[in-house]
């Protein structure tokens, strides 16, 4: 299971041995596989007692469970905003590539903002160090490819995703795995892979804390993914979006950290979660939630900045954790979108004109 950008997350995956899984599911009363929509237009009912499903406007590959009733416009706005933000990121990445070899004194304020954010999230380098610049450009190319695919998936309605606006469909009969975690299945979804949690409430930590904003799980064969939005997310969202945050004055933003800004915007959470979708990006191509060298999860600014420092000199693309970390991607995409008027290179809002 994969949790949202600001809370604890995990992804439980097992091999898809269908025969073995079916045998055990009969014995245990549950499907065995651990966790990653069929498109629907308008309203769909699978059977007289099934949930009602709708789609958010043109995004017919995304299905909203009846727990999301009345929120269709909200999700349509979020997805449209994500198209805008990821599209803008492609242009910003091109600017970074052209600016990263420049003498810093010759950079425009916006170029500094973009490059500073990139170095904070993917590793610092000196413009005079040709080897380091080459490595930075290689990482940037990989990032660009993922963002382009992301934008194409959103624009082309290619994501196959079922969204639940609460966690009541996840049930456990009290069965625990070898690690002592409760096992959960998604009601009414025979393709959904089971997942686990230490609390009998899937949106809570073992100690009862509500740290989880949302989580993503997958299906047998990765034919679709399931996103569940937890109560904490609905409490955190107060009507602000990345679009509205960009329209804020620089003066109002100067009092905020990038964590503060992104915590309040639903697009940021969705940018994180949808990067996990195996039905679109594939099991190998989707992003994960990476850990630091000390085992702590790489969530939010301080941790993802530390992750970038730890892997600064790594040159093997497949081993560069920031490129595989969902929160790093989310902060980069969201941060670049907000960098036209502000420099977020140290995790706080600074006036670009005052950054040397």
Buried (B, 14 or more C-beta within 10 A) or exposed (E): BBBBBBBBBBBBBEEEEEEEBEEBBEEEEBBBBBBBBEBBEEEBEEEEEEBBBBBBBEBBBBBBBBBBEEBBEBBBBBBBBBBBBBBBBBEBBEBBBEBBBBEBEEBEBBBBBBBBBBBBBBBEBEBEEEEBBEBBBBBBEBBBEBBBBBBBBBEEBEBBBBBBBBBEBBEBEEBEEEEEBBBBBBEEBEBBBBBBBBBEBBBBBEEEEBBBBBBBBBBBBBBBBBBBBBBBBBEBBEEBBBBEBBEBEEEEBEEBBBBEBBBBBBBBBBBBBBBBBBBBBEEEEBBBBBBBEEEEBBBBBEBBBBBBEBBBEBEEEEEBBBBBBBBBBBBBBBBBBBBBBBBBBBBBBBBBEEBE
